[in-house]
Amino acid sequence: MQSISTVIRRNGMFLRRRDLLRLGYSDRHIRYELGRKAIFRVRHGWYSVPDAPETAVLAVRVGGRLTGVSALESYRLRVPRRPQLHVAVPIGACRLRRPGDRFRRLKPSDPVRIHWVDRRTAGESSWRVSVADALLVVLVSEGRDIAVACASAVMHQRLLTPTELDEVFRRAPGRVAAWRCLVSALDESHGETFARLWMADAGIRYQQQVWSPAGRHDFLIGERTFIEIDGGQHDPAWTGDTPSTWDSDFDRDTTVVIVGGTTHRFNYRQLYTDWPRVLEAIRRLEADDAVISAYRRRHPYHPSVRRKRRRSAPESPVRAP
């Protein structure tokens, strides 16, 4: 017979006591696995393994499944983080627990947002809802910017087809129908989504994901000005799963200058806390680009042609005294 921890991993990381008993395990087996810390009790009657996702453990401890932004983040999507844990709970469920303490009841002050769902679709063993159901919750409960950012992340990773996305919007309230045309699979991060939406609101004309000899850029303003929205991976102190792009960014910016362009970078802190100044800078970049581009059309740059040096005027002869 396989170990209980192996069975739990093969069944979605979470199993109830009655499920284990149905599979032929006894309470003695469960106590043995608990004693050697191969499994642990999430809440009354529910068991999991130490390597289960932390947010999944919190959701099951509350009494439901991850949904909304919390569920989309568990699918490794680059979505905006929210201060609350979004949990789908069957209608009529009781004995909801605090996410950090399975012995205490959930309080209104806990950082948890409950979404009541039909018991027939609530599921029993899974710890998160489907991508479509999670996105539907986002459309219902979040504002335009976050909802469009989440939908764009789903489409960028191709977790839904355009037809399936249309179906999600059809199930959503009519007030969000206009957001469907704002979704873009070109967005590689929620920072790009926000910048795109806010520039469009301000009347800034741009092209997205434009190629140049230096590679692909987030946005092109005018003819020669590239805008990059930099997340944490662009920092030299980045410690994430992927390497830092700090050095390669400098190489790319140098190539852009060589081919006659310019790159301006804005980080997430500027984007989220100082957008008015960022917008003012982009407007100035747009105006300067128009002037410089017009000048360069009249005076093309030819690096191979050297300018002739002016001859110095002949010195006047020195008269003898």
C-alpha positions as CSV (number, residue, x, y, z in Angstrom):
1,M,0.0,0.0,0.0
2,Q,1.3,3.5,-0.9
3,S,2.0,6.0,1.8
4,I,-0.7,8.4,2.6
5,S,1.5,11.4,1.6
6,T,1.9,9.9,-1.9
7,V,-1.9,9.4,-2.2
8,I,-2.6,12.9,-1.1
9,R,-0.1,14.4,-3.6
10,R,-1.7,12.3,-6.4
11,N,-5.2,13.6,-5.4
12,G,-4.6,17.3,-5.5
13,M,-2.6,17.9,-2.3
14,F,-5.6,17.7,0.0
15,L,-7.8,14.8,1.2
16,R,-10.4,14.3,3.8
17,R,-10.3,11.6,6.5
18,R,-13.3,9.9,5.0
19,D,-11.6,9.8,1.6
20,L,-8.6,8.1,3.2
21,L,-10.8,5.6,5.0
22,R,-12.6,4.8,1.7
23,L,-9.2,4.1,0.1
24,G,-8.5,1.5,2.8
25,Y,-6.4,3.4,5.3
26,S,-7.2,3.4,9.0
27,D,-6.9,6.0,11.7
28,R,-3.7,4.2,12.8
29,H,-2.1,4.8,9.4
30,I,-3.1,8.5,9.6
31,R,-1.7,8.9,13.1
32,Y,1.6,7.2,12.0
33,E,1.9,9.7,9.1
34,L,1.1,12.6,11.4
35,G,3.7,11.4,13.9
36,R,6.5,11.3,11.3
37,K,5.3,14.7,9.9
38,A,4.8,13.3,6.4
39,I,1.3,14.9,6.5
40,F,-0.4,17.5,8.7
41,R,-4.0,18.4,9.6
42,V,-5.2,21.5,7.8
43,R,-8.5,21.7,9.6
44,H,-10.8,19.2,11.2
45,G,-11.1,16.2,8.9
46,W,-8.7,17.5,6.2
47,Y,-5.1,16.5,5.6
48,S,-2.3,17.8,3.4
49,V,1.5,17.5,2.8
50,P,4.3,19.9,3.8
51,D,5.0,21.0,0.3
52,A,1.4,22.1,-0.5
53,P,1.1,25.7,-1.7
54,E,0.8,28.1,1.2
55,T,-2.2,30.0,-0.2
56,A,-3.9,26.7,-0.9
57,V,-3.4,25.6,2.8
58,L,-4.9,28.9,4.0
59,A,-7.9,28.6,1.7
60,V,-8.7,25.0,2.7
61,R,-8.2,25.9,6.4
62,V,-10.8,28.7,5.9
63,G,-13.2,26.2,4.5
64,G,-13.1,26.7,0.7
65,R,-11.0,27.1,-2.4
66,L,-8.8,29.8,-3.9
67,T,-10.7,32.0,-6.3
68,G,-10.4,35.4,-7.9
69,V,-6.9,37.0,-8.1
70,S,-5.6,34.5,-5.5
71,A,-6.5,31.6,-7.7
72,L,-5.0,33.2,-10.8
73,E,-1.8,33.9,-9.0
74,S,-1.6,30.2,-8.1
75,Y,-1.6,29.4,-11.9
76,R,1.7,31.4,-12.0
77,L,0.1,34.4,-13.7
78,R,1.6,37.9,-13.3
79,V,-1.4,39.5,-11.8
80,P,-1.7,42.4,-9.3
81,R,-1.4,41.2,-5.7
82,R,-4.3,41.9,-3.5
83,P,-4.2,42.4,0.3
84,Q,-7.0,39.8,0.9
85,L,-7.1,36.1,0.3
86,H,-10.0,35.3,-2.0
87,V,-11.8,32.1,-1.1
88,A,-14.8,30.4,-2.7
89,V,-17.1,28.9,-0.1
90,P,-20.3,26.8,-0.7
91,I,-23.5,28.6,0.1
92,G,-24.6,27.6,3.6
93,A,-21.2,26.5,4.8
94,C,-20.4,27.1,8.4
95,R,-17.5,26.8,10.8
96,L,-15.2,28.9,8.7
97,R,-11.8,29.2,10.3
98,R,-9.1,31.8,10.5
99,P,-6.4,31.2,7.8
100,G,-3.7,31.1,10.4
101,D,-5.5,29.2,13.1
102,R,-7.8,26.2,12.5
103,F,-9.1,26.3,16.0
104,R,-10.6,29.8,15.8
105,R,-13.6,31.0,13.8
106,L,-13.1,33.5,11.0
107,K,-13.5,37.1,11.9
108,P,-14.5,40.1,9.7
109,S,-11.1,41.6,10.4
110,D,-9.2,38.7,8.9
111,P,-7.6,39.4,5.5
112,V,-10.0,37.1,3.7
113,R,-12.7,37.8,1.2
114,I,-15.4,35.2,1.0
115,H,-17.2,34.5,-2.3
116,W,-20.3,32.3,-1.8
117,V,-20.8,29.8,-4.7
118,D,-23.3,27.1,-5.5
119,R,-22.6,23.9,-3.6
120,R,-23.0,21.8,-6.7
121,T,-20.0,23.6,-8.3
122,A,-18.0,24.1,-5.2
123,G,-16.0,20.9,-5.4
124,E,-14.7,18.9,-2.5
125,S,-11.0,18.0,-2.8
126,S,-9.7,20.7,-5.2
127,W,-8.0,23.7,-3.6
128,R,-8.6,26.2,-6.4
129,V,-11.3,27.0,-8.9
130,S,-10.8,26.9,-12.7
131,V,-9.2,29.8,-14.5
132,A,-12.5,30.8,-16.1
133,D,-14.4,30.8,-12.7
134,A,-11.5,32.8,-11.0
135,L,-11.6,35.4,-13.8
136,L,-15.3,35.7,-13.5
137,V,-14.9,36.5,-9.8
138,V,-12.3,39.2,-10.7
139,L,-14.7,40.8,-13.3
140,V,-17.5,40.9,-10.7
141,S,-15.4,42.1,-7.7
142,E,-12.5,44.2,-9.0
143,G,-12.2,47.5,-10.9
144,R,-11.4,48.0,-14.6
145,D,-7.6,48.1,-14.4
146,I,-7.2,45.0,-12.3
147,A,-9.8,43.0,-14.2
148,V,-8.3,43.9,-17.6
149,A,-4.8,43.1,-16.3
150,C,-5.9,39.6,-15.1
151,A,-7.8,38.9,-18.3
152,S,-4.7,40.0,-20.3
153,A,-2.4,37.7,-18.3
154,V,-4.8,34.8,-18.9
155,M,-4.7,35.4,-22.6
156,H,-0.9,36.0,-22.7
157,Q,-0.4,32.6,-21.2
158,R,-3.1,31.1,-23.4
159,L,-5.0,29.5,-20.5
160,L,-8.3,30.4,-22.3
161,T,-9.2,30.8,-25.9
162,P,-10.8,34.0,-27.2
163,T,-14.1,32.1,-27.4
164,E,-13.8,31.0,-23.8
165,L,-13.0,34.5,-22.7
166,D,-16.1,35.8,-24.5
167,E,-18.1,33.2,-22.5
168,V,-16.6,34.5,-19.3
169,F,-17.6,38.0,-20.1
170,R,-21.1,36.8,-21.1
171,R,-21.5,35.4,-17.6
172,A,-20.3,38.6,-16.0
173,P,-22.5,41.7,-15.3
174,G,-23.3,43.9,-18.3
175,R,-21.3,46.8,-16.8
176,V,-18.0,45.1,-17.6
177,A,-18.9,44.2,-21.2
178,A,-16.9,47.2,-22.5
179,W,-13.7,45.9,-20.9
180,R,-13.5,43.0,-23.3
181,C,-12.1,45.1,-26.1
182,L,-9.4,46.4,-23.7
183,V,-7.9,42.9,-23.1
184,S,-4.6,42.4,-24.9
185,A,-2.5,39.2,-25.1
186,L,0.5,41.3,-25.8
187,D,0.8,42.4,-22.1
188,E,3.6,40.6,-20.4
189,S,2.9,42.0,-17.0
190,H,0.2,43.9,-15.1
191,G,2.5,46.9,-15.2
192,E,2.3,47.0,-18.9
193,T,-1.5,46.7,-18.8
194,F,-1.8,49.6,-16.4
195,A,0.6,51.8,-18.5
196,R,-1.3,50.9,-21.7
197,L,-4.7,51.7,-20.2
198,W,-3.6,55.0,-18.6
199,M,-1.8,56.2,-21.7
200,A,-4.9,55.5,-23.7
201,D,-7.0,57.4,-21.2
202,A,-4.6,60.4,-21.5
203,G,-4.7,60.3,-25.3
204,I,-1.1,59.1,-25.8
205,R,-0.6,57.3,-29.1
206,Y,1.6,54.3,-28.9
207,Q,2.6,50.9,-30.4
208,Q,3.0,47.9,-28.2
209,Q,5.6,45.2,-28.3
210,V,7.6,46.8,-31.1
211,W,10.8,45.2,-32.5
212,S,14.0,47.0,-33.2
213,P,17.6,45.9,-33.8
214,A,17.9,45.9,-30.0
215,G,15.0,43.4,-29.5
216,R,11.4,43.8,-28.4
217,H,10.2,46.9,-26.5
218,D,7.1,47.4,-24.4
219,F,6.0,50.6,-26.2
220,L,7.0,52.9,-29.0
221,I,6.1,56.6,-28.7
222,G,6.3,58.5,-31.9
223,E,9.0,57.3,-34.3
224,R,12.1,56.8,-32.1
225,T,11.2,56.8,-28.4
226,F,10.8,53.5,-26.6
227,I,9.2,53.1,-23.2
228,E,10.0,50.2,-20.9
229,I,8.0,49.3,-17.8
230,D,10.5,47.6,-15.5
231,G,9.5,45.1,-12.8
232,G,11.8,43.6,-10.1
233,Q,13.7,41.3,-12.6
234,H,15.3,44.5,-14.1
235,D,17.0,45.3,-10.8
236,P,20.6,44.1,-10.2
237,A,19.6,42.8,-6.8
238,W,16.9,40.6,-8.2
239,T,16.7,37.2,-6.5
240,G,13.8,35.6,-8.4
241,D,13.7,32.3,-10.3
242,T,14.9,34.0,-13.5
243,P,18.2,35.9,-14.0
244,S,18.3,39.6,-13.6
245,T,18.1,41.6,-16.9
246,W,20.1,44.5,-15.6
247,D,23.2,44.0,-17.8
248,S,21.2,43.1,-20.9
249,D,19.0,46.1,-20.5
250,F,22.1,48.4,-20.7
251,D,23.3,46.5,-23.9
252,R,19.8,47.0,-25.4
253,D,19.7,50.7,-24.6
254,T,23.1,51.2,-26.2
255,T,22.0,49.5,-29.4
256,V,18.9,51.7,-29.5
257,V,21.1,54.8,-29.3
258,I,23.3,53.5,-32.1
259,V,20.3,53.0,-34.4
260,G,19.1,56.5,-33.7
261,G,16.5,55.9,-30.9
262,T,16.2,56.5,-27.2
263,T,14.9,54.4,-24.3
264,H,13.2,55.6,-21.2
265,R,12.5,53.3,-18.3
266,F,9.9,53.6,-15.5
267,N,9.7,51.2,-12.6
268,Y,6.7,49.9,-10.8
269,R,7.1,52.3,-7.9
270,Q,6.9,55.3,-10.3
271,L,4.0,53.7,-12.1
272,Y,1.9,53.1,-9.1
273,T,2.8,56.0,-6.8
274,D,3.8,58.8,-9.1
275,W,1.8,58.3,-12.3
276,P,1.1,62.1,-12.9
277,R,4.8,62.8,-13.2
278,V,5.4,59.7,-15.4
279,L,2.6,60.9,-17.6
280,E,4.1,64.4,-17.8
281,A,7.4,62.8,-18.8
282,I,5.8,60.7,-21.5
283,R,4.0,63.8,-22.9
284,R,7.4,65.6,-23.1
285,L,9.0,62.6,-24.7
286,E,6.2,62.5,-27.3
287,A,6.6,66.2,-28.1
288,D,10.4,66.0,-28.3
289,D,10.2,62.9,-30.5
290,A,8.1,64.8,-33.0
291,V,10.6,67.7,-33.2
292,I,13.7,65.5,-33.4
293,S,12.1,63.1,-35.9
294,A,11.2,66.0,-38.2
295,Y,14.7,67.4,-38.0
296,R,16.3,64.0,-38.8
297,R,14.1,63.6,-41.9
298,R,15.6,66.8,-43.2
299,H,19.1,66.1,-42.0
300,P,19.8,62.4,-42.1
301,Y,22.7,61.0,-40.0
302,H,25.6,59.6,-42.0
303,P,28.2,58.2,-39.6
304,S,30.6,57.2,-42.5
305,V,30.9,60.8,-43.8
306,R,33.3,62.9,-41.9
307,R,32.8,66.6,-41.9
308,K,35.5,68.6,-43.6
309,R,37.5,70.6,-41.2
310,R,37.5,74.3,-41.9
311,R,40.7,75.7,-43.0
312,S,42.2,78.2,-40.6
313,A,42.7,81.8,-42.0
314,P,46.2,82.5,-43.1
315,E,48.3,84.3,-40.7
316,S,49.0,88.0,-41.6
317,P,52.7,88.5,-42.4
318,V,54.8,89.9,-39.7
319,R,56.3,93.2,-40.9
320,A,59.9,94.0,-40.0
321,P,60.3,97.0,-37.8
